[in-house]
Amino acid sequence: MHKYQLREFELRAPFQTPLEIWRSATVHAADLFRMSGLVGAIQTHAYADLLIYDRNPVDDLQVVMNPQEHLRFISKAGVIAKNTLG
């Protein structure tokens, strides 16, 4: 099912702004699972993967829908898993 995980963003796009979709996937999901401050946030002691795209995914969800083209950097639990920035 991993290959379908971004389909949710595509399905929500006609009804929500990109920012609302991102908040739902991060901040609101953390609240739902009672993990606010631990996930869905970039702060000290939070569990987070950091993704860096070549364009702003809040402005254009297609950036997220095509990670092979736009995703440049991934850090998982503080370990760099992908880096094509430089």
FENVEN-V37274 format. One record per residue. N is the residue number from 0. RES is the residue in three letters. D_CENTER is the distance of its C-alpha to the mean C-alpha in Angstrom with 2 decimals. Layout:
N;RES;D_CENTER  N;RES;D_CENTER
//
This chain:
0;MET;17.04  1;HIS;14.07  2;LYS;14.80  3;TYR;14.41  4;GLN;11.07  5;LEU;9.65  6;ARG;13.02  7;GLU;12.15  8;PHE;10.31  9;GLU;13.50  10;LEU;15.76  11;ARG;14.61  12;ALA;14.82  13;PRO;18.62  14;PHE;18.58  15;GLN;15.79  16;THR;14.61  17;PRO;11.17  18;LEU;10.95  19;GLU;12.20  20;ILE;9.76  21;TRP;6.74  22;ARG;9.32  23;SER;10.33  24;ALA;7.29  25;THR;7.28  26;VAL;10.72  27;HIS;12.75  28;ALA;11.81  29;ALA;12.87  30;ASP;15.96  31;LEU;16.76  32;PHE;16.94  33;ARG;18.76  34;MET;16.47  35;SER;15.87  36;GLY;15.85  37;LEU;15.12  38;VAL;11.50  39;GLY;9.00  40;ALA;10.75  41;ILE;11.64  42;GLN;15.32  43;THR;18.17  44;HIS;18.38  45;ALA;14.86  46;TYR;13.30  47;ALA;10.03  48;ASP;8.31  49;LEU;7.88  50;LEU;6.61  51;ILE;9.09  52;TYR;9.90  53;ASP;13.52  54;ARG;13.08  55;ASN;11.36  56;PRO;8.72  57;VAL;10.06  58;ASP;13.39  59;ASP;12.87  60;LEU;10.58  61;GLN;12.63  62;VAL;10.83  63;VAL;7.88  64;MET;10.82  65;ASN;12.56  66;PRO;10.69  67;GLN;14.25  68;GLU;15.27  69;HIS;12.63  70;LEU;10.49  71;ARG;12.83  72;PHE;11.86  73;ILE;10.41  74;SER;11.77  75;LYS;12.12  76;ALA;14.27  77;GLY;15.61  78;VAL;16.63  79;ILE;15.74  80;ALA;14.98  81;LYS;14.81  82;ASN;16.23  83;THR;17.59  84;LEU;17.64  85;GLY;21.31
//
